Amino acid sequence: MPTAPYLDKALATLLNEDSTEGAKDIAKEVLANSGLTEKDIQDCIEQRTVFVVYIFEA
């Protein structure tokens, strides 16, 4: 399942060592505004992808 391009770009900004702190803060805000929690964002950074699968029981 493809992700929205803006999410991929926000994560790329977070992973880029040359990104400024301001750019990284904005990228985190973009991810947070799309519904990710701080833990979700950290998981995405560790996994280097915004594609995260959640398994839950309904």
PyMOL Python script that loads the backbone (N, CA, C, O; Angstrom):
from pymol import cmd

cmd.read_pdbstr("""\
ATOM      1  N   MET A   1       0.845  -1.170   0.000  1.00  0.00           N
ATOM      2  CA  MET A   1       0.000   0.000   0.000  1.00  0.00           C
ATOM      3  C   MET A   1       0.896   1.240   0.000  1.00  0.00           C
ATOM      4  O   MET A   1       1.698   1.416   0.917  1.00  0.00           O
ATOM      5  N   PRO A   2       0.773   2.089  -1.000  1.00  0.00           N
ATOM      6  CA  PRO A   2       1.628   3.281  -1.071  1.00  0.00           C
ATOM      7  C   PRO A   2       1.218   4.327  -0.037  1.00  0.00           C
ATOM      8  O   PRO A   2       0.056   4.412   0.362  1.00  0.00           O
ATOM      9  N   THR A   3       2.184   5.103   0.377  1.00  0.00           N
ATOM     10  CA  THR A   3       1.908   6.189   1.312  1.00  0.00           C
ATOM     11  C   THR A   3       1.838   7.504   0.553  1.00  0.00           C
ATOM     12  O   THR A   3       2.261   7.595  -0.600  1.00  0.00           O
ATOM     13  N   ALA A   4       1.303   8.510   1.211  1.00  0.00           N
ATOM     14  CA  ALA A   4       1.218   9.831   0.591  1.00  0.00           C
ATOM     15  C   ALA A   4       2.634  10.388   0.420  1.00  0.00           C
ATOM     16  O   ALA A   4       3.474  10.242   1.308  1.00  0.00           O
ATOM     17  N   PRO A   5       2.891  11.019  -0.713  1.00  0.00           N
ATOM     18  CA  PRO A   5       4.247  11.539  -0.971  1.00  0.00           C
ATOM     19  C   PRO A   5       4.732  12.516   0.097  1.00  0.00           C
ATOM     20  O   PRO A   5       5.921  12.539   0.415  1.00  0.00           O
ATOM     21  N   TYR A   6       3.831  13.321   0.652  1.00  0.00           N
ATOM     22  CA  TYR A   6       4.283  14.291   1.651  1.00  0.00           C
ATOM     23  C   TYR A   6       4.774  13.608   2.923  1.00  0.00           C
ATOM     24  O   TYR A   6       5.628  14.154   3.622  1.00  0.00           O
ATOM     25  N   LEU A   7       4.252  12.429   3.234  1.00  0.00           N
ATOM     26  CA  LEU A   7       4.745  11.681   4.396  1.00  0.00           C
ATOM     27  C   LEU A   7       6.147  11.154   4.126  1.00  0.00           C
ATOM     28  O   LEU A   7       7.017  11.205   4.995  1.00  0.00           O
ATOM     29  N   ASP A   8       6.359  10.649   2.917  1.00  0.00           N
ATOM     30  CA  ASP A   8       7.691  10.162   2.543  1.00  0.00           C
ATOM     31  C   ASP A   8       8.716  11.295   2.578  1.00  0.00           C
ATOM     32  O   ASP A   8       9.848  11.105   3.024  1.00  0.00           O
ATOM     33  N   LYS A   9       8.311  12.469   2.107  1.00  0.00           N
ATOM     34  CA  LYS A   9       9.227  13.616   2.090  1.00  0.00           C
ATOM     35  C   LYS A   9       9.525  14.094   3.515  1.00  0.00           C
ATOM     36  O   LYS A   9      10.653  14.478   3.821  1.00  0.00           O
ATOM     37  N   ALA A  10       8.514  14.069   4.376  1.00  0.00           N
ATOM     38  CA  ALA A  10       8.732  14.473   5.771  1.00  0.00           C
ATOM     39  C   ALA A  10       9.709  13.516   6.448  1.00  0.00           C
ATOM     40  O   ALA A  10      10.605  13.956   7.169  1.00  0.00           O
ATOM     41  N   LEU A  11       9.549  12.228   6.226  1.00  0.00           N
ATOM     42  CA  LEU A  11      10.467  11.262   6.822  1.00  0.00           C
ATOM     43  C   LEU A  11      11.866  11.420   6.238  1.00  0.00           C
ATOM     44  O   LEU A  11      12.857  11.327   6.964  1.00  0.00           O
ATOM     45  N   ALA A  12      11.951  11.655   4.946  1.00  0.00           N
ATOM     46  CA  ALA A  12      13.263  11.857   4.319  1.00  0.00           C
ATOM     47  C   ALA A  12      13.971  13.057   4.939  1.00  0.00           C
ATOM     48  O   ALA A  12      15.188  13.034   5.127  1.00  0.00           O
ATOM     49  N   THR A  13      13.220  14.096   5.253  1.00  0.00           N
ATOM     50  CA  THR A  13      13.798  15.269   5.900  1.00  0.00           C
ATOM     51  C   THR A  13      14.336  14.909   7.276  1.00  0.00           C
ATOM     52  O   THR A  13      15.414  15.364   7.661  1.00  0.00           O
ATOM     53  N   LEU A  14      13.591  14.095   8.021  1.00  0.00           N
ATOM     54  CA  LEU A  14      14.055  13.678   9.351  1.00  0.00           C
ATOM     55  C   LEU A  14      15.302  12.806   9.277  1.00  0.00           C
ATOM     56  O   LEU A  14      16.163  12.872  10.154  1.00  0.00           O
ATOM     57  N   LEU A  15      15.399  12.003   8.246  1.00  0.00           N
ATOM     58  CA  LEU A  15      16.532  11.085   8.123  1.00  0.00           C
ATOM     59  C   LEU A  15      17.773  11.737   7.523  1.00  0.00           C
ATOM     60  O   LEU A  15      18.878  11.209   7.649  1.00  0.00           O
ATOM     61  N   ASN A  16      17.595  12.873   6.878  1.00  0.00           N
ATOM     62  CA  ASN A  16      18.705  13.559   6.219  1.00  0.00           C
ATOM     63  C   ASN A  16      19.553  14.283   7.262  1.00  0.00           C
ATOM     64  O   ASN A  16      19.067  15.168   7.966  1.00  0.00           O
ATOM     65  N   GLU A  17      20.807  13.902   7.350  1.00  0.00           N
ATOM     66  CA  GLU A  17      21.717  14.514   8.326  1.00  0.00           C
ATOM     67  C   GLU A  17      21.965  15.987   8.044  1.00  0.00           C
ATOM     68  O   GLU A  17      22.329  16.733   8.953  1.00  0.00           O
ATOM     69  N   ASP A  18      21.776  16.420   6.806  1.00  0.00           N
ATOM     70  CA  ASP A  18      22.022  17.809   6.430  1.00  0.00           C
ATOM     71  C   ASP A  18      20.814  18.719   6.673  1.00  0.00           C
ATOM     72  O   ASP A  18      20.915  19.935   6.507  1.00  0.00           O
ATOM     73  N   SER A  19      19.674  18.142   7.064  1.00  0.00           N
ATOM     74  CA  SER A  19      18.486  18.953   7.334  1.00  0.00           C
ATOM     75  C   SER A  19      18.699  19.790   8.589  1.00  0.00           C
ATOM     76  O   SER A  19      19.300  19.331   9.560  1.00  0.00           O
ATOM     77  N   THR A  20      18.198  21.020   8.556  1.00  0.00           N
ATOM     78  CA  THR A  20      18.310  21.885   9.731  1.00  0.00           C
ATOM     79  C   THR A  20      17.330  21.428  10.803  1.00  0.00           C
ATOM     80  O   THR A  20      16.394  20.681  10.520  1.00  0.00           O
ATOM     81  N   GLU A  21      17.547  21.876  12.027  1.00  0.00           N
ATOM     82  CA  GLU A  21      16.632  21.533  13.118  1.00  0.00           C
ATOM     83  C   GLU A  21      15.233  22.068  12.834  1.00  0.00           C
ATOM     84  O   GLU A  21      14.238  21.416  13.151  1.00  0.00           O
ATOM     85  N   GLY A  22      15.158  23.257  12.235  1.00  0.00           N
ATOM     86  CA  GLY A  22      13.858  23.825  11.889  1.00  0.00           C
ATOM     87  C   GLY A  22      13.106  22.956  10.899  1.00  0.00           C
ATOM     88  O   GLY A  22      11.904  22.732  11.045  1.00  0.00           O
ATOM     89  N   ALA A  23      13.815  22.468   9.890  1.00  0.00           N
ATOM     90  CA  ALA A  23      13.195  21.596   8.891  1.00  0.00           C
ATOM     91  C   ALA A  23      12.729  20.290   9.532  1.00  0.00           C
ATOM     92  O   ALA A  23      11.665  19.771   9.195  1.00  0.00           O
ATOM     93  N   LYS A  24      13.526  19.767  10.452  1.00  0.00           N
ATOM     94  CA  LYS A  24      13.147  18.522  11.126  1.00  0.00           C
ATOM     95  C   LYS A  24      11.936  18.737  12.027  1.00  0.00           C
ATOM     96  O   LYS A  24      11.076  17.863  12.133  1.00  0.00           O
ATOM     97  N   ASP A  25      11.868  19.894  12.675  1.00  0.00           N
ATOM     98  CA  ASP A  25      10.702  20.203  13.518  1.00  0.00           C
ATOM     99  C   ASP A  25       9.428  20.272  12.675  1.00  0.00           C
ATOM    100  O   ASP A  25       8.385  19.750  13.067  1.00  0.00           O
ATOM    101  N   ILE A  26       9.525  20.916  11.528  1.00  0.00           N
ATOM    102  CA  ILE A  26       8.363  21.014  10.646  1.00  0.00           C
ATOM    103  C   ILE A  26       7.966  19.639  10.123  1.00  0.00           C
ATOM    104  O   ILE A  26       6.778  19.330  10.031  1.00  0.00           O
ATOM    105  N   ALA A  27       8.950  18.812   9.781  1.00  0.00           N
ATOM    106  CA  ALA A  27       8.670  17.460   9.304  1.00  0.00           C
ATOM    107  C   ALA A  27       7.955  16.646  10.381  1.00  0.00           C
ATOM    108  O   ALA A  27       7.032  15.889  10.080  1.00  0.00           O
ATOM    109  N   LYS A  28       8.382  16.801  11.640  1.00  0.00           N
ATOM    110  CA  LYS A  28       7.699  16.097  12.739  1.00  0.00           C
ATOM    111  C   LYS A  28       6.274  16.594  12.893  1.00  0.00           C
ATOM    112  O   LYS A  28       5.370  15.803  13.165  1.00  0.00           O
ATOM    113  N   GLU A  29       6.056  17.900  12.724  1.00  0.00           N
ATOM    114  CA  GLU A  29       4.705  18.453  12.802  1.00  0.00           C
ATOM    115  C   GLU A  29       3.820  17.890  11.694  1.00  0.00           C
ATOM    116  O   GLU A  29       2.655  17.568  11.927  1.00  0.00           O
ATOM    117  N   VAL A  30       4.372  17.772  10.498  1.00  0.00           N
ATOM    118  CA  VAL A  30       3.611  17.212   9.377  1.00  0.00           C
ATOM    119  C   VAL A  30       3.173  15.783   9.707  1.00  0.00           C
ATOM    120  O   VAL A  30       2.017  15.416   9.494  1.00  0.00           O
ATOM    121  N   LEU A  31       4.099  14.989  10.224  1.00  0.00           N
ATOM    122  CA  LEU A  31       3.761  13.604  10.576  1.00  0.00           C
ATOM    123  C   LEU A  31       2.755  13.558  11.718  1.00  0.00           C
ATOM    124  O   LEU A  31       1.836  12.740  11.701  1.00  0.00           O
ATOM    125  N   ALA A  32       2.921  14.424  12.705  1.00  0.00           N
ATOM    126  CA  ALA A  32       1.990  14.466  13.837  1.00  0.00           C
ATOM    127  C   ALA A  32       0.601  14.904  13.366  1.00  0.00           C
ATOM    128  O   ALA A  32      -0.409  14.358  13.812  1.00  0.00           O
ATOM    129  N   ASN A  33       0.552  15.879  12.476  1.00  0.00           N
ATOM    130  CA  ASN A  33      -0.742  16.360  11.966  1.00  0.00           C
ATOM    131  C   ASN A  33      -1.442  15.328  11.094  1.00  0.00           C
ATOM    132  O   ASN A  33      -2.648  15.420  10.866  1.00  0.00           O
ATOM    133  N   SER A  34      -0.695  14.351  10.608  1.00  0.00           N
ATOM    134  CA  SER A  34      -1.318  13.300   9.810  1.00  0.00           C
ATOM    135  C   SER A  34      -1.796  12.140  10.686  1.00  0.00           C
ATOM    136  O   SER A  34      -2.303  11.139  10.179  1.00  0.00           O
ATOM    137  N   GLY A  35      -1.629  12.283  12.005  1.00  0.00           N
ATOM    138  CA  GLY A  35      -2.191  11.284  12.914  1.00  0.00           C
ATOM    139  C   GLY A  35      -1.181  10.403  13.612  1.00  0.00           C
ATOM    140  O   GLY A  35      -1.570   9.535  14.393  1.00  0.00           O
ATOM    141  N   LEU A  36       0.102  10.594  13.361  1.00  0.00           N
ATOM    142  CA  LEU A  36       1.104   9.769  14.023  1.00  0.00           C
ATOM    143  C   LEU A  36       1.425  10.335  15.406  1.00  0.00           C
ATOM    144  O   LEU A  36       1.493  11.550  15.590  1.00  0.00           O
ATOM    145  N   THR A  37       1.619   9.450  16.361  1.00  0.00           N
ATOM    146  CA  THR A  37       2.031   9.865  17.696  1.00  0.00           C
ATOM    147  C   THR A  37       3.547  10.021  17.711  1.00  0.00           C
ATOM    148  O   THR A  37       4.226   9.650  16.753  1.00  0.00           O
ATOM    149  N   GLU A  38       4.070  10.567  18.797  1.00  0.00           N
ATOM    150  CA  GLU A  38       5.528  10.718  18.919  1.00  0.00           C
ATOM    151  C   GLU A  38       6.206   9.348  18.835  1.00  0.00           C
ATOM    152  O   GLU A  38       7.270   9.217  18.229  1.00  0.00           O
ATOM    153  N   LYS A  39       5.594   8.332  19.442  1.00  0.00           N
ATOM    154  CA  LYS A  39       6.156   6.975  19.380  1.00  0.00           C
ATOM    155  C   LYS A  39       6.117   6.446  17.941  1.00  0.00           C
ATOM    156  O   LYS A  39       7.067   5.811  17.482  1.00  0.00           O
ATOM    157  N   ASP A  40       5.017   6.710  17.237  1.00  0.00           N
ATOM    158  CA  ASP A  40       4.926   6.291  15.834  1.00  0.00           C
ATOM    159  C   ASP A  40       6.038   6.924  15.002  1.00  0.00           C
ATOM    160  O   ASP A  40       6.658   6.265  14.167  1.00  0.00           O
ATOM    161  N   ILE A  41       6.282   8.215  15.244  1.00  0.00           N
ATOM    162  CA  ILE A  41       7.322   8.923  14.495  1.00  0.00           C
ATOM    163  C   ILE A  41       8.685   8.319  14.800  1.00  0.00           C
ATOM    164  O   ILE A  41       9.490   8.126  13.889  1.00  0.00           O
ATOM    165  N   GLN A  42       8.956   8.018  16.058  1.00  0.00           N
ATOM    166  CA  GLN A  42      10.231   7.394  16.417  1.00  0.00           C
ATOM    167  C   GLN A  42      10.368   6.018  15.764  1.00  0.00           C
ATOM    168  O   GLN A  42      11.446   5.650  15.297  1.00  0.00           O
ATOM    169  N   ASP A  43       9.265   5.260  15.735  1.00  0.00           N
ATOM    170  CA  ASP A  43       9.290   3.948  15.072  1.00  0.00           C
ATOM    171  C   ASP A  43       9.594   4.101  13.588  1.00  0.00           C
ATOM    172  O   ASP A  43      10.362   3.321  13.024  1.00  0.00           O
ATOM    173  N   CYS A  44       8.992   5.106  12.953  1.00  0.00           N
ATOM    174  CA  CYS A  44       9.246   5.344  11.526  1.00  0.00           C
ATOM    175  C   CYS A  44      10.709   5.686  11.288  1.00  0.00           C
ATOM    176  O   CYS A  44      11.309   5.231  10.315  1.00  0.00           O
ATOM    177  N   ILE A  45      11.278   6.485  12.174  1.00  0.00           N
ATOM    178  CA  ILE A  45      12.687   6.854  12.031  1.00  0.00           C
ATOM    179  C   ILE A  45      13.567   5.619  12.176  1.00  0.00           C
ATOM    180  O   ILE A  45      14.501   5.426  11.397  1.00  0.00           O
ATOM    181  N   GLU A  46      13.275   4.787  13.162  1.00  0.00           N
ATOM    182  CA  GLU A  46      14.070   3.572  13.377  1.00  0.00           C
ATOM    183  C   GLU A  46      13.939   2.610  12.202  1.00  0.00           C
ATOM    184  O   GLU A  46      14.923   2.000  11.784  1.00  0.00           O
ATOM    185  N   GLN A  47      12.726   2.472  11.670  1.00  0.00           N
ATOM    186  CA  GLN A  47      12.488   1.537  10.568  1.00  0.00           C
ATOM    187  C   GLN A  47      12.790   2.160   9.206  1.00  0.00           C
ATOM    188  O   GLN A  47      12.846   1.463   8.193  1.00  0.00           O
ATOM    189  N   ARG A  48      12.983   3.485   9.194  1.00  0.00           N
ATOM    190  CA  ARG A  48      13.291   4.244   7.985  1.00  0.00           C
ATOM    191  C   ARG A  48      12.180   4.146   6.943  1.00  0.00           C
ATOM    192  O   ARG A  48      12.443   4.156   5.740  1.00  0.00           O
ATOM    193  N   THR A  49      10.946   4.052   7.409  1.00  0.00           N
ATOM    194  CA  THR A  49       9.780   4.015   6.530  1.00  0.00           C
ATOM    195  C   THR A  49       8.563   4.523   7.279  1.00  0.00           C
ATOM    196  O   THR A  49       8.484   4.397   8.501  1.00  0.00           O
ATOM    197  N   VAL A  50       7.606   5.100   6.546  1.00  0.00           N
ATOM    198  CA  VAL A  50       6.355   5.509   7.168  1.00  0.00           C
ATOM    199  C   VAL A  50       5.306   4.417   7.038  1.00  0.00           C
ATOM    200  O   VAL A  50       4.190   4.555   7.539  1.00  0.00           O
ATOM    201  N   PHE A  51       5.668   3.334   6.365  1.00  0.00           N
ATOM    202  CA  PHE A  51       4.742   2.224   6.216  1.00  0.00           C
ATOM    203  C   PHE A  51       4.852   1.336   7.451  1.00  0.00           C
ATOM    204  O   PHE A  51       5.788   0.549   7.587  1.00  0.00           O
ATOM    205  N   VAL A  52       3.888   1.477   8.338  1.00  0.00           N
ATOM    206  CA  VAL A  52       3.873   0.712   9.584  1.00  0.00           C
ATOM    207  C   VAL A  52       2.585  -0.083   9.619  1.00  0.00           C
ATOM    208  O   VAL A  52       1.512   0.458   9.352  1.00  0.00           O
ATOM    209  N   VAL A  53       2.679  -1.337   9.941  1.00  0.00           N
ATOM    210  CA  VAL A  53       1.500  -2.197  10.011  1.00  0.00           C
ATOM    211  C   VAL A  53       1.101  -2.364  11.475  1.00  0.00           C
ATOM    212  O   VAL A  53       1.912  -2.732  12.325  1.00  0.00           O
ATOM    213  N   TYR A  54      -0.154  -2.086  11.737  1.00  0.00           N
ATOM    214  CA  TYR A  54      -0.694  -2.268  13.081  1.00  0.00           C
ATOM    215  C   TYR A  54      -1.617  -3.480  13.071  1.00  0.00           C
ATOM    216  O   TYR A  54      -2.513  -3.584  12.234  1.00  0.00           O
ATOM    217  N   ILE A  55      -1.394  -4.370  13.987  1.00  0.00           N
ATOM    218  CA  ILE A  55      -2.252  -5.546  14.117  1.00  0.00           C
ATOM    219  C   ILE A  55      -3.029  -5.388  15.410  1.00  0.00           C
ATOM    220  O   ILE A  55      -2.445  -5.215  16.479  1.00  0.00           O
ATOM    221  N   PHE A  56      -4.331  -5.448  15.309  1.00  0.00           N
ATOM    222  CA  PHE A  56      -5.164  -5.292  16.492  1.00  0.00           C
ATOM    223  C   PHE A  56      -6.368  -6.213  16.376  1.00  0.00           C
ATOM    224  O   PHE A  56      -6.736  -6.661  15.290  1.00  0.00           O
ATOM    225  N   GLU A  57      -6.956  -6.476  17.506  1.00  0.00           N
ATOM    226  CA  GLU A  57      -8.128  -7.335  17.544  1.00  0.00           C
ATOM    227  C   GLU A  57      -9.356  -6.451  17.654  1.00  0.00           C
ATOM    228  O   GLU A  57      -9.431  -5.582  18.523  1.00  0.00           O
ATOM    229  N   ALA A  58     -10.308  -6.674  16.777  1.00  0.00           N
ATOM    230  CA  ALA A  58     -11.536  -5.855  16.789  1.00  0.00           C
ATOM    231  C   ALA A  58     -12.615  -6.517  17.606  1.00  0.00           C
ATOM    232  O   ALA A  58     -13.714  -5.977  17.729  1.00  0.00           O
TER     233      ALA A  58
END
""", "prot")
cmd.dss("prot")
cmd.show_as("cartoon", "prot")
cmd.util.cbc("prot")
cmd.orient("prot")
